[in-house]
Amino acid sequence: MQTEGRLSSKIVAVIVVVASLTGGASAGCSACGGGSTWMGGSSMGISWAEQTLETGTTTSAGSSSSAGTSAAADGEEVDGSASAISPEALFIDQNGERRLVAAFVGVPGEASYIEGSIHLPLDQVFAEDGGIKSPAEIAAIFGAAGIAETDPLVIYGDSFVNGYDTFAFWVMSYLGHEEVLLLEGTRADREAAGLEFVSAPAVRAAVAYNSTPNLGLLTVESELADEQLVDPRTPAEFSAGHLDGAINVDSTTVIGIDGLASDSALAQAFRGLEKDEPVVVYSSRGGVASIVWYALFDQGFVPSIMIVG
């Protein structure tokens, strides 16, 4: 896909972030339709993800995740279209070359960290006003965590697809990170592959993170033109009020037992959209919106997210 929105990391994704969709609720409320701004992790739809998802293991059937697995295991550059890696491939790397840098996102519980993995301070990317910090500020945060722009990063949380994972995928895309993958599988799948979990993350020496930011990923609502609009909320929330011209793609419809739904299910969910035209997914909840955005990305669309209000 040849577009101005193609990322330097070969990840085709455009995310638009502005203020929230509907008023009348506390800022950052992840479980409601309102809220005025992103307010840290609670605004990423995490409570929704916890209620909806217990597990998530693979990308959709026939997707490009297997290509990402083999490329990562072979130590080759990972194309953005191959955005997932299996637990088995990560285990091979961690017990061999150790080329990949695993990073946990979300709220850690007891023994949440794969041995040798770091904690990605995703909550720190938010500014005091609830917006997203500048690329330079985020780069400094990740550099302090020991991440360089050239590190092949494997992002994982408590399941393959939740608001943390997909939002983190966007953040790295925003910075122009060269290689980023999402780890497939449930905790049980990962343990079965031989990955061991510990209670504390690894600590890496601080480095300089030299970002090549994709500034077009942050756009105000006033810059919208004729993009296709997708509302990822529930049908009830959609019926209560939505932007003119928007179609409703409930975020739960793009999720299957093993992560993303099948290709056929995703094709049905996105049947009203044209792949050769930009798509804007809007919501007051970044995590919920990012799940639909990632599913669109997986299916070859050029998606964006708009947090509106």
Solvent accessible surface area in square Angstrom, and as a share of the most:
residue,aa,sasa,rsa
1,M,101,0.45
2,Q,168,0.75
3,T,60,0.35
4,E,185,0.83
5,G,22,0.21
6,R,86,0.31
7,L,7,0.03
8,S,79,0.51
9,S,5,0.03
10,K,80,0.34
11,I,3,0.01
12,V,8,0.05
13,A,0,0.00
14,V,31,0.18
15,I,1,0.01
16,V,10,0.06
17,V,19,0.11
18,V,29,0.17
19,A,61,0.47
20,S,1,0.00
21,L,20,0.10
22,T,48,0.28
23,G,66,0.63
24,G,92,0.89
25,A,41,0.32
26,S,82,0.53
27,A,51,0.39
28,G,5,0.04
29,C,38,0.23
30,S,12,0.08
31,A,67,0.52
32,C,32,0.19
33,G,17,0.17
34,G,5,0.05
35,G,3,0.03
36,S,63,0.41
37,T,36,0.21
38,W,6,0.02
39,M,89,0.40
40,G,17,0.16
41,G,18,0.17
42,S,67,0.43
43,S,0,0.00
44,M,1,0.00
45,G,0,0.00
46,I,17,0.08
47,S,35,0.22
48,W,28,0.10
49,A,5,0.04
50,E,112,0.50
51,Q,144,0.64
52,T,56,0.33
53,L,18,0.09
54,E,147,0.66
55,T,57,0.33
56,G,0,0.00
57,T,17,0.10
58,T,61,0.35
59,T,9,0.05
60,S,4,0.02
61,A,70,0.54
62,G,80,0.77
63,S,25,0.16
64,S,41,0.27
65,S,18,0.12
66,S,83,0.54
67,A,51,0.40
68,G,0,0.00
69,T,28,0.16
70,S,59,0.38
71,A,17,0.13
72,A,1,0.01
73,A,41,0.31
74,D,98,0.51
75,G,27,0.26
76,E,98,0.44
77,E,110,0.49
78,V,4,0.02
79,D,59,0.30
80,G,5,0.05
81,S,70,0.45
82,A,7,0.05
83,S,6,0.04
84,A,0,0.00
85,I,0,0.00
86,S,19,0.12
87,P,8,0.05
88,E,96,0.43
89,A,4,0.03
90,L,0,0.00
91,F,70,0.29
92,I,106,0.54
93,D,8,0.04
94,Q,15,0.07
95,N,101,0.52
96,G,52,0.50
97,E,122,0.55
98,R,126,0.46
99,R,57,0.21
100,L,8,0.04
101,V,15,0.08
102,A,4,0.03
103,A,0,0.00
104,F,1,0.01
105,V,1,0.01
106,G,14,0.13
107,V,106,0.61
108,P,58,0.36
109,G,50,0.48
110,E,165,0.74
111,A,23,0.18
112,S,9,0.06
113,Y,12,0.05
114,I,2,0.01
115,E,93,0.42
116,G,35,0.34
117,S,1,0.00
118,I,4,0.02
119,H,55,0.25
120,L,1,0.00
121,P,14,0.09
122,L,5,0.02
123,D,85,0.44
124,Q,89,0.40
125,V,0,0.00
126,F,17,0.07
127,A,33,0.26
128,E,177,0.79
129,D,106,0.55
130,G,1,0.01
131,G,28,0.27
132,I,25,0.13
133,K,53,0.22
134,S,48,0.31
135,P,17,0.11
136,A,75,0.58
137,E,88,0.40
138,I,0,0.00
139,A,7,0.05
140,A,68,0.53
141,I,27,0.14
142,F,0,0.00
143,G,2,0.02
144,A,70,0.54
145,A,25,0.19
146,G,0,0.00
147,I,0,0.00
148,A,20,0.15
149,E,30,0.14
150,T,77,0.45
151,D,21,0.11
152,P,15,0.09
153,L,1,0.00
154,V,0,0.00
155,I,0,0.00
156,Y,1,0.00
157,G,2,0.02
158,D,92,0.48
159,S,6,0.04
160,F,0,0.00
161,V,0,0.00
162,N,14,0.07
163,G,0,0.00
164,Y,23,0.09
165,D,0,0.00
166,T,0,0.00
167,F,3,0.01
168,A,0,0.00
169,F,0,0.00
170,W,1,0.00
171,V,0,0.00
172,M,0,0.00
173,S,0,0.00
174,Y,3,0.01
175,L,0,0.00
176,G,4,0.03
177,H,0,0.00
178,E,83,0.37
179,E,19,0.08
180,V,6,0.03
181,L,3,0.02
182,L,0,0.00
183,L,0,0.00
184,E,12,0.05
185,G,2,0.02
186,T,16,0.09
187,R,93,0.34
188,A,70,0.54
189,D,53,0.27
190,R,3,0.01
191,E,86,0.39
192,A,90,0.70
193,A,16,0.13
194,G,32,0.31
195,L,8,0.04
196,E,112,0.50
197,F,33,0.14
198,V,53,0.30
199,S,87,0.56
200,A,60,0.47
201,P,47,0.30
202,A,40,0.31
203,V,141,0.81
204,R,87,0.32
205,A,85,0.66
206,A,75,0.59
207,V,65,0.37
208,A,73,0.56
209,Y,17,0.06
210,N,95,0.49
211,S,30,0.19
212,T,85,0.49
213,P,51,0.32
214,N,28,0.14
215,L,121,0.60
216,G,53,0.51
217,L,4,0.02
218,L,56,0.28
219,T,26,0.15
220,V,80,0.46
221,E,74,0.33
222,S,102,0.65
223,E,110,0.49
224,L,49,0.24
225,A,83,0.64
226,D,138,0.72
227,E,49,0.22
228,Q,28,0.13
229,L,28,0.14
230,V,0,0.00
231,D,0,0.00
232,P,0,0.00
233,R,8,0.03
234,T,48,0.28
235,P,79,0.50
236,A,77,0.60
237,E,37,0.17
238,F,35,0.14
239,S,92,0.59
240,A,94,0.73
241,G,30,0.29
242,H,81,0.36
243,L,45,0.22
244,D,137,0.71
245,G,73,0.70
246,A,12,0.09
247,I,60,0.30
248,N,45,0.23
249,V,5,0.03
250,D,22,0.12
251,S,1,0.01
252,T,53,0.31
253,T,70,0.40
254,V,0,0.00
255,I,23,0.12
256,G,25,0.24
257,I,150,0.76
258,D,67,0.35
259,G,0,0.00
260,L,7,0.04
261,A,9,0.07
262,S,46,0.29
263,D,44,0.23
264,S,85,0.55
265,A,40,0.31
266,L,0,0.00
267,A,60,0.47
268,Q,105,0.46
269,A,18,0.14
270,F,5,0.02
271,R,171,0.62
272,G,55,0.53
273,L,17,0.09
274,E,100,0.45
275,K,109,0.46
276,D,125,0.65
277,E,77,0.34
278,P,74,0.46
279,V,0,0.00
280,V,2,0.01
281,V,0,0.00
282,Y,0,0.00
283,S,0,0.00
284,S,4,0.03
285,R,9,0.03
286,G,0,0.00
287,G,0,0.00
288,V,3,0.01
289,A,0,0.00
290,S,1,0.00
291,I,0,0.00
292,V,0,0.00
293,W,0,0.00
294,Y,0,0.00
295,A,0,0.00
296,L,0,0.00
297,F,16,0.07
298,D,31,0.16
299,Q,30,0.13
300,G,24,0.23
301,F,7,0.03
302,V,18,0.10
303,P,0,0.00
304,S,6,0.04
305,I,3,0.02
306,M,0,0.00
307,I,0,0.00
308,V,3,0.01
309,G,65,0.63
